[in-house]
Amino acid sequence: MKKTVFLGALTVAGLAASAAMASTLDDVKARGKLNCGVSTGVPGFEAPDANGVWQGFDVALCRSVAAAVLGDSNAVEFVP
């Protein structure tokens, strides 16, 4: 009995989380850009180069998500 109630509650929580994620995805698509939080000065992960262009692993990941979701790897706003 306890196991069934637990699994039921877990299922409901999963469905609610899925609906919330769908709403977030819709918001990103409506905005037309992906906002990515970055820390300043973490070379290799996230840091602006001499021209002010963000570089690093986290930056590349954000650009990849933007390309997959929005079809444009430059549709990203980096927010320190």
ABEGO torsion letter per residue (X at the ends): XAAAAAAAAAAAAAAAAAAAAAAAAAAAAAAGBBBBBBBBGBBGABBBBAAGBBBEAAAAAAAAAAAAAAGBAABBBBBX
